[in-house]
Amino acid sequence: MSTPRSRLAALMISATLCMWTVTSVAHAGPAGTPSQRQSGSREHPDAAGLKNPVRPTPASIAAGQKLYEKQCVACHGATGKGDGKMAGEMNPKPADLSDASWKHGSSDGEIFTVIKDGAKDTGMRGFASKMTVEEIWNVVNYVRSLSKP
């Protein structure tokens, strides 16, 4: 026969497990689209909401191009097709930045976050220590210009 103390302990354990489950589900965020769930592509779910504070002026795009040529061209190639000198040695291959849809998201905020933080399980390392926030936004503006007709 259970005592009031053992029933209280069981109730507290049950309540704790329920709270843990609710908290875990809440922190997991939305399930995403079917393709996102399959590929696990959303490493930074809040990144899509980031707004680009740097207007894509010719000066910003030119500054982004200089940085791209210095930091990105070896993997992504001169035109962003993912065909740089290092691409053949990489698995997975670098992203084709000239198309409209990318595994890690194609909003300005998602592009910014991948450049800043890198992409897990790829050769894409983060550049937060090599570029300022404004420089990364300039690269975003340049990368955007690669996919325009």
C-alpha positions as CSV (number, residue, x, y, z in Angstrom):
1,M,0.0,0.0,0.0
2,S,1.4,3.4,-0.9
3,T,1.9,6.1,1.6
4,P,0.9,9.8,1.1
5,R,4.6,10.6,0.9
6,S,5.3,8.0,-2.0
7,R,2.2,9.2,-3.9
8,L,3.4,12.8,-3.6
9,A,6.9,11.8,-4.8
10,A,5.3,9.9,-7.8
11,L,3.1,12.9,-8.6
12,M,6.2,15.3,-8.5
13,I,8.2,13.0,-10.8
14,S,5.2,12.8,-13.2
15,A,4.8,16.6,-13.2
16,T,8.5,17.1,-13.8
17,L,8.5,14.7,-16.7
18,C,5.4,16.5,-18.2
19,M,7.1,19.9,-17.8
20,W,10.3,18.6,-19.4
21,T,8.4,17.2,-22.4
22,V,6.5,20.4,-22.9
23,T,9.7,22.5,-22.7
24,S,11.6,20.2,-25.0
25,V,8.8,20.3,-27.7
26,A,8.5,24.1,-27.3
27,H,12.3,24.6,-27.8
28,A,12.4,22.3,-30.8
29,G,10.5,24.9,-32.8
30,P,8.3,24.2,-35.9
31,A,8.8,21.1,-37.8
32,G,9.6,22.9,-41.1
33,T,8.6,21.8,-44.6
34,P,9.0,18.2,-45.6
35,S,12.2,18.9,-47.5
36,Q,13.7,20.7,-44.5
37,R,12.7,17.9,-42.1
38,Q,14.4,15.3,-44.4
39,S,17.6,17.2,-45.0
40,G,17.8,18.8,-41.5
41,S,18.7,22.0,-43.2
42,R,17.5,24.5,-40.7
43,E,20.4,24.9,-38.4
44,H,19.4,28.5,-37.5
45,P,15.6,28.8,-37.5
46,D,15.7,32.5,-36.3
47,A,18.0,33.5,-39.2
48,A,15.1,33.8,-41.7
49,G,13.8,36.8,-39.7
50,L,17.0,38.8,-39.9
51,K,16.7,41.9,-42.0
52,N,19.6,43.1,-44.1
53,P,20.5,46.6,-42.8
54,V,22.9,47.3,-45.8
55,R,21.2,48.4,-49.0
56,P,22.5,46.5,-52.1
57,T,24.0,49.6,-53.6
58,P,26.7,49.3,-56.3
59,A,29.3,50.2,-53.6
60,S,28.1,47.5,-51.2
61,I,28.0,44.8,-54.0
62,A,31.6,45.8,-55.1
63,A,32.8,45.6,-51.5
64,G,31.1,42.2,-51.1
65,Q,32.7,41.0,-54.4
66,K,36.2,41.9,-53.1
67,L,35.6,39.9,-49.9
68,Y,34.1,37.1,-51.9
69,E,37.1,36.9,-54.2
70,K,39.4,36.8,-51.2
71,Q,37.5,34.4,-48.9
72,C,35.0,32.4,-51.0
73,V,36.1,31.9,-54.5
74,A,38.4,28.9,-53.8
75,C,35.3,26.8,-52.9
76,H,32.4,28.5,-54.6
77,G,34.1,29.5,-57.8
78,A,34.3,32.9,-59.6
79,T,30.7,32.8,-60.6
80,G,29.3,31.1,-57.5
81,K,28.6,27.8,-59.1
82,G,30.3,25.8,-56.4
83,D,33.2,24.9,-58.8
84,G,36.2,26.5,-57.2
85,K,39.7,24.9,-57.0
86,M,38.9,23.3,-53.6
87,A,35.5,22.0,-54.6
88,G,36.7,18.7,-56.0
89,E,38.1,17.8,-52.6
90,M,35.0,18.6,-50.6
91,N,32.1,16.4,-49.5
92,P,29.5,17.7,-49.7
93,K,30.3,19.9,-52.6
94,P,30.1,23.7,-52.0
95,A,26.7,25.3,-52.7
96,D,25.8,26.7,-56.0
97,L,25.2,30.3,-55.0
98,S,23.9,31.3,-58.5
99,D,20.6,29.4,-58.1
100,A,17.6,30.6,-56.1
101,S,17.2,27.8,-53.6
102,W,19.7,26.7,-51.0
103,K,19.8,23.9,-48.5
104,H,20.5,26.3,-45.6
105,G,17.9,28.9,-46.6
106,S,18.0,31.7,-49.1
107,S,16.8,34.7,-47.2
108,D,19.3,37.4,-46.6
109,G,19.3,36.6,-42.9
110,E,19.9,32.9,-43.5
111,I,22.8,33.7,-45.9
112,F,24.3,36.1,-43.4
113,T,24.1,33.5,-40.6
114,V,25.7,30.7,-42.7
115,I,28.5,33.1,-43.7
116,K,28.9,34.2,-40.1
117,D,28.6,30.9,-38.3
118,G,29.4,28.3,-41.0
119,A,27.3,25.2,-41.8
120,K,27.5,22.1,-39.8
121,D,28.8,18.9,-41.5
122,T,30.1,20.8,-44.5
123,G,33.4,22.6,-45.5
124,M,31.7,26.0,-44.9
125,R,33.4,27.5,-41.9
126,G,32.2,30.7,-40.2
127,F,33.8,34.0,-41.0
128,A,32.7,36.0,-37.9
129,S,36.3,36.3,-36.9
130,K,37.5,37.4,-40.4
131,M,34.8,39.9,-41.4
132,T,32.8,42.6,-39.7
133,V,29.0,42.4,-39.6
134,E,28.8,45.1,-42.3
135,E,31.3,43.2,-44.5
136,I,29.2,40.0,-44.2
137,W,26.1,41.9,-45.3
138,N,28.1,43.2,-48.2
139,V,29.0,39.6,-49.2
140,V,25.3,38.8,-48.9
141,N,24.5,41.6,-51.3
142,Y,27.1,40.4,-53.7
143,V,26.0,36.7,-53.5
144,R,22.4,37.9,-54.2
145,S,23.7,39.6,-57.4
146,L,25.1,36.2,-58.6
147,S,21.6,34.8,-59.0
148,K,20.1,37.7,-60.8
149,P,19.4,37.3,-64.5
